[in-house]
Amino acid sequence: MTIEKVLKIYVPMTESAFYILISLSVPRHGYGIIKHVQELTNERLVLGSGTIYGTLKKMQRDGIVSVYADESRKIIYEVSDTGKALMRHEMGRLKELYTNVLMYEEEFQ
């Protein structure tokens, strides 16, 4: 799948998808992703196994993640080059949002 098509499908990213890919900055299995997301969000976001594995399956199909290793019933995932390009794009979009939040924050106090 081309990066243009991936961007059209995934941007803007859901919070769950964003945190799953952030968690794959190093290869991890599903439970490791769940725990990492909880740590990153101070337990504000607790992803269920259905969300994790459904999203990972879709991302694998779309070439955003790949299986890094399959060790004793644990599948370890890693982000692909396409997934990295997607994250760079999304991070740029979020930086723009954050800049605008800072600019207009006082207007809503």
N, CA, C and O of each residue as an XYZ file, in Angstrom:
436
protein
N       0.857     -1.181      0.000
C       0.000      0.000      0.000
C       0.904      1.245      0.000
O       1.901      1.289      0.721
N       0.558      2.233     -0.795
C       1.371      3.448     -0.864
C       1.180      4.285      0.390
O       0.163      4.175      1.076
N       2.163      5.118      0.681
C       2.078      5.988      1.863
C       0.907      6.961      1.720
O       0.271      7.315      2.713
N       0.627      7.385      0.517
C      -0.506      8.307      0.307
C      -1.823      7.653      0.728
O      -2.663      8.278      1.376
N      -1.984      6.394      0.351
C      -3.202      5.676      0.711
C      -3.265      5.435      2.229
O      -4.327      5.557      2.839
N      -2.130      5.098      2.820
C      -2.063      4.901      4.277
C      -2.454      6.190      4.993
O      -3.234      6.161      5.945
N      -1.915      7.321      4.539
C      -2.240      8.606      5.173
C      -3.727      8.915      5.051
O      -4.343      9.416      5.991
N      -4.298      8.612      3.888
C      -5.720      8.875      3.674
C      -6.580      8.048      4.637
O      -7.604      8.525      5.127
N      -6.160      6.813      4.904
C      -6.924      5.922      5.779
C      -6.724      6.254      7.251
O      -7.681      6.219      8.024
N      -5.495      6.577      7.653
C      -5.159      6.643      9.079
C      -5.112      8.051      9.684
O      -5.109      8.193     10.907
N      -5.077      9.089      8.843
C      -4.955     10.447      9.389
C      -6.288     11.150      9.320
O      -6.906     11.158      8.255
N      -6.769     11.747     10.411
C      -6.127     11.781     11.723
C      -6.215     10.413     12.407
O      -7.188      9.677     12.241
N      -5.176     10.096     13.176
C      -5.117      8.799     13.842
C      -5.994      8.795     15.084
O      -6.189      9.823     15.731
N      -6.513      7.629     15.399
C      -7.196      7.493     16.681
C      -6.129      7.500     17.767
O      -4.962      7.200     17.518
N      -6.546      7.844     18.955
C      -5.612      7.852     20.075
C      -5.045      6.456     20.313
O      -3.857      6.307     20.600
N      -5.887      5.438     20.193
C      -5.430      4.062     20.384
C      -4.354      3.696     19.377
O      -3.310      3.164     19.753
N      -4.595      3.975     18.102
C      -3.614      3.655     17.057
C      -2.310      4.413     17.281
O      -1.224      3.858     17.111
N      -2.423      5.677     17.660
C      -1.237      6.487     17.919
C      -0.389      5.870     19.022
O       0.822      5.714     18.868
N      -1.019      5.524     20.121
C      -0.265      4.971     21.244
C       0.253      3.563     20.962
O       1.301      3.182     21.483
N      -0.446      2.800     20.163
C       0.076      1.481     19.771
C       1.370      1.666     18.988
O       2.359      0.981     19.249
N       1.366      2.589     18.029
C       2.581      2.799     17.238
C       3.699      3.427     18.062
O       4.864      3.074     17.880
N       3.374      4.340     18.954
C       4.398      4.904     19.850
C       5.046      3.769     20.641
O       6.263      3.750     20.827
N       4.240      2.838     21.098
C       4.747      1.715     21.884
C       5.677      0.823     21.072
O       6.535      0.141     21.631
N       5.507      0.829     19.772
C       6.347      0.004     18.915
C       7.617      0.733     18.478
O       8.231      0.361     17.477
N       8.015      1.766     19.222
C       9.317      2.377     18.981
C      10.410      1.342     19.252
O      11.534      1.468     18.767
N      10.065      0.326     20.028
C      10.880     -0.885     20.191
C       9.925     -2.065     19.990
O       8.741     -1.955     20.309
N      10.418     -3.186     19.468
C       9.524     -4.331     19.266
C       8.868     -4.780     20.576
O       9.532     -4.867     21.609
N       7.562     -5.064     20.526
C       6.818     -5.491     21.713
C       5.730     -6.475     21.313
O       5.298     -6.512     20.161
N       5.299     -7.265     22.274
C       4.127     -8.117     22.085
C       2.905     -7.358     22.598
O       3.037     -6.298     23.210
N       1.728     -7.901     22.347
C       0.477     -7.205     22.668
C       0.362     -6.760     24.110
O      -0.004     -5.615     24.377
N       0.670     -7.652     25.049
C       0.554     -7.290     26.466
C       1.556     -6.190     26.824
O       1.260     -5.314     27.636
N       2.732     -6.242     26.216
C       3.728     -5.193     26.435
C       3.238     -3.844     25.944
O       3.512     -2.815     26.562
N       2.512     -3.845     24.832
C       1.931     -2.605     24.308
C       0.891     -2.072     25.294
O       0.885     -0.882     25.608
N       0.023     -2.943     25.776
C      -1.013     -2.542     26.732
C      -0.374     -1.875     27.953
O      -0.804     -0.799     28.368
N       0.642     -2.508     28.521
C       1.297     -1.972     29.726
C       2.007     -0.654     29.421
O       1.960      0.275     30.228
N       2.661     -0.565     28.267
C       3.374      0.656     27.912
C       2.414      1.833     27.741
O       2.700      2.941     28.197
N       1.290      1.598     27.092
C       0.295      2.660     26.910
C      -0.234      3.123     28.273
O      -0.404      4.321     28.496
N      -0.489      2.197     29.162
C      -0.945      2.571     30.510
C       0.091      3.450     31.197
O      -0.264      4.448     31.825
N       1.371      3.091     31.086
C       2.436      3.888     31.701
C       2.513      5.274     31.084
O       2.596      6.269     31.803
N       2.487      5.348     29.751
C       2.597      6.633     29.064
C       1.467      7.588     29.416
O       1.673      8.799     29.496
N       0.276      7.043     29.625
C      -0.902      7.884     29.853
C      -1.310      7.936     31.330
O      -2.416      8.363     31.661
N      -0.414      7.501     32.204
C      -0.732      7.453     33.639
C      -2.044      6.726     33.898
O      -2.843      7.136     34.739
N      -2.249      5.647     33.163
C      -3.415      4.769     33.262
C      -4.726      5.418     32.834
O      -5.801      4.882     33.103
N      -4.641      6.580     32.163
C      -5.846      7.207     31.618
C      -6.415      6.365     30.484
O      -7.631      6.256     30.323
N      -5.521      5.774     29.703
C      -5.940      4.968     28.563
C      -5.545      3.519     28.825
O      -4.363      3.188     28.908
N      -6.551      2.667     28.954
C      -6.326      1.243     29.160
C      -6.924      0.526     27.954
O      -8.143      0.466     27.794
N      -6.062     -0.009     27.122
C      -6.507     -0.669     25.897
C      -6.806     -2.138     26.176
O      -6.026     -2.829     26.831
N      -7.925     -2.599     25.681
C      -8.284     -3.995     25.822
C      -7.601     -4.831     24.754
O      -7.114     -4.305     23.753
N      -7.572     -6.122     24.975
C      -6.896     -7.003     24.021
C      -7.593     -6.986     22.664
O      -6.925     -7.111     21.637
N      -8.908     -6.836     22.630
C      -9.630     -6.757     21.360
C      -9.193     -5.552     20.544
O      -8.994     -5.653     19.333
N      -9.044     -4.418     21.203
C      -8.585     -3.203     20.527
C      -7.167     -3.386     20.009
O      -6.873     -3.076     18.855
N      -6.294     -3.889     20.863
C      -4.886     -4.065     20.492
C      -4.760     -4.999     19.290
O      -4.180     -4.637     18.267
N      -5.309     -6.203     19.429
C      -5.086     -7.200     18.381
C      -5.862     -6.899     17.104
O      -5.397     -7.226     16.012
N      -7.036     -6.279     17.223
C      -7.772     -5.866     16.037
C      -7.023     -4.786     15.271
O      -6.930     -4.835     14.045
N      -6.492     -3.813     15.997
C      -5.735     -2.726     15.372
C      -4.433     -3.248     14.769
O      -4.072     -2.879     13.651
N      -3.728     -4.110     15.512
C      -2.478     -4.673     14.998
C      -2.707     -5.493     13.728
O      -1.904     -5.442     12.796
N      -3.800     -6.244     13.696
C      -4.114     -7.055     12.513
C      -4.350     -6.148     11.302
O      -3.839     -6.408     10.212
N      -5.125     -5.086     11.504
C      -5.397     -4.138     10.419
C      -4.104     -3.446      9.981
O      -3.851     -3.296      8.785
N      -3.288     -3.025     10.955
C      -2.027     -2.353     10.632
C      -1.062     -3.295      9.922
O      -0.322     -2.872      9.034
N      -1.066     -4.547     10.300
C      -0.212     -5.519      9.632
C      -0.670     -5.709      8.182
O       0.149     -5.760      7.265
N      -1.962     -5.810      7.992
C      -2.522     -5.951      6.646
C      -2.168     -4.745      5.768
O      -1.932     -4.889      4.569
N      -2.135     -3.550      6.381
C      -1.857     -2.324      5.632
C      -0.365     -2.003      5.543
O       0.015     -0.982      4.968
N       0.480     -2.866      6.106
C       1.925     -2.681      5.995
C       2.516     -1.672      6.953
O       3.626     -1.188      6.729
N       1.800     -1.341      8.021
C       2.277     -0.353      8.993
C       3.110     -1.014     10.083
O       4.062     -0.420     10.590
N       2.754     -2.237     10.439
C       3.551     -3.024     11.384
C       3.830     -4.383     10.750
O       3.153     -4.805      9.813
N       4.834     -5.047     11.281
C       5.144     -6.403     10.829
C       5.487     -7.252     12.048
O       5.761     -6.734     13.131
N       5.464     -8.552     11.850
C       5.826     -9.461     12.930
C       7.345     -9.523     12.979
O       7.997     -9.859     11.990
N       7.893     -9.199     14.124
C       9.328     -9.190     14.345
C       9.802    -10.585     14.719
O      10.831    -11.058     14.236
N       9.037    -11.235     15.585
C       9.383    -12.593     16.018
C       8.132    -13.261     16.554
O       7.187    -12.594     16.974
N       8.137    -14.560     16.535
C       7.039    -15.357     17.077
C       7.669    -16.334     18.062
O       8.140    -17.407     17.685
N       7.666    -15.941     19.323
C       8.346    -16.722     20.358
C       7.336    -17.312     21.328
O       6.589    -16.584     21.982
N       7.319    -18.600     21.414
C       6.480    -19.332     22.382
C       5.109    -18.690     22.585
O       4.785    -18.246     23.686
N       4.315    -18.644     21.534
C       2.947    -18.133     21.547
C       2.848    -16.620     21.681
O       1.739    -16.086     21.661
N       3.956    -15.912     21.817
C       3.909    -14.454     21.875
C       4.405    -13.897     20.545
O       5.538    -14.147     20.132
N       3.548    -13.151     19.894
C       3.939    -12.505     18.640
C       4.484    -11.131     18.987
O       3.825    -10.345     19.667
N       5.676    -10.848     18.521
C       6.311     -9.558     18.771
C       6.216     -8.738     17.490
O       6.576     -9.205     16.410
N       5.728     -7.517     17.627
C       5.494     -6.637     16.486
C       6.534     -5.528     16.457
O       7.113     -5.162     17.480
N       6.753     -5.002     15.253
C       7.590     -3.821     15.094
C       6.959     -2.919     14.041
O       6.199     -3.376     13.187
N       7.283     -1.647     14.115
C       6.743     -0.690     13.149
C       7.571     -0.773     11.868
O       8.794     -0.903     11.918
N       6.901     -0.696     10.733
C       7.579     -0.762      9.430
C       8.021      0.642      9.007
O       7.720      1.624      9.686
N       8.730      0.728      7.894
C       9.122      2.037      7.361
C       7.884      2.866      7.009
O       7.872      4.081      7.205
N       6.848      2.208      6.491
C       5.598      2.914      6.194
C       4.975      3.433      7.476
O       4.474      4.556      7.514
N       5.002      2.623      8.527
C       4.484      3.051      9.827
C       5.261      4.229     10.393
O       4.680      5.127     11.003
N       6.572      4.227     10.191
C       7.398      5.352     10.658
C       7.045      6.626      9.894
O       6.969      7.705     10.483
N       6.832      6.503      8.593
C       6.430      7.667      7.786
C       5.074      8.192      8.249
O       4.869      9.402      8.343
N       4.160      7.286      8.535
C       2.845      7.671      9.051
C       2.996      8.428     10.370
O       2.358      9.463     10.567
N       3.829      7.924     11.266
C       4.016      8.579     12.562
C       4.671      9.952     12.407
O       4.293     10.892     13.106
N       5.634     10.080     11.515
C       6.250     11.394     11.290
C       5.191     12.396     10.839
O       5.160     13.532     11.313
N       4.329     11.971      9.925
C       3.258     12.840      9.438
C       2.303     13.214     10.576
O       1.957     14.384     10.742
N       1.886     12.226     11.349
C       0.935     12.474     12.437
C       1.559     13.337     13.533
O       0.888     14.202     14.095
N       2.812     13.114     13.835
C       3.481     13.937     14.850
C       3.561     15.393     14.400
O       3.398     16.303     15.213
N       3.811     15.617     13.115
C       3.811     16.983     12.584
C       2.445     17.632     12.719
O       2.335     18.805     13.073
N       1.398     16.856     12.431
C       0.031     17.364     12.560
C      -0.274     17.715     14.010
O      -0.883     18.748     14.288
N       0.146     16.858     14.931
C      -0.107     17.102     16.352
C       0.700     18.291     16.879
O       0.225     19.028     17.743
N       1.898     18.478     16.372
C       2.698     19.647     16.771
C       1.993     20.932     16.351
O       1.977     21.914     17.093
N       1.410     20.916     15.148
C       0.656     22.085     14.684
C      -0.537     22.349     15.606
O      -0.799     23.492     15.981
N      -1.251     21.289     15.964
C      -2.374     21.443     16.892
C      -1.910     22.032     18.217
O      -2.542     22.943     18.751
N      -0.814     21.516     18.744
C      -0.303     21.982     20.031
C       0.106     23.453     19.963
O      -0.162     24.221     20.887
N       0.758     23.840     18.864
C       1.139     25.240     18.680
C      -0.095     26.130     18.716
O      -0.083     27.196     19.331
N      -1.158     25.688     18.053
C      -2.390     26.481     18.035
C      -3.089     26.475     19.382
O      -3.726     27.464     19.743
N      -2.988     25.397     20.126
C      -3.527     25.364     21.494
C      -2.849     26.451     22.318
O      -3.521     27.223     23.002
N      -1.540     26.514     22.255
C      -0.805     27.507     23.036
C      -1.171     28.929     22.615
O      -1.251     29.829     23.451
N      -1.391     29.123     21.317
C      -1.729     30.455     20.814
C      -3.110     30.922     21.286
O      -3.303     32.107     21.559
N      -4.063     30.002     21.381
C      -5.451     30.388     21.654
C      -5.958     29.976     23.031
O      -7.127     30.186     23.354
N      -5.100     29.405     23.820
C      -5.503     28.883     25.125
C      -6.171     29.946     25.997
O      -7.183     29.668     26.641
N      -5.623     31.144     26.024
C      -6.170     32.203     26.878
C      -7.555     32.652     26.444
O      -8.329     33.136     27.269
N      -7.881     32.501     25.169
C      -9.182     32.912     24.670
C     -10.316     32.080     25.272
O     -11.477     32.486     25.227
N      -9.983     30.933     25.828
C     -11.005     30.035     26.347
C     -10.933     29.889     27.860
O     -11.482     28.943     28.425
N     -10.265     30.815     28.505
C     -10.171     30.780     29.976
C     -11.394     31.410     30.606
O     -11.495     31.473     31.831
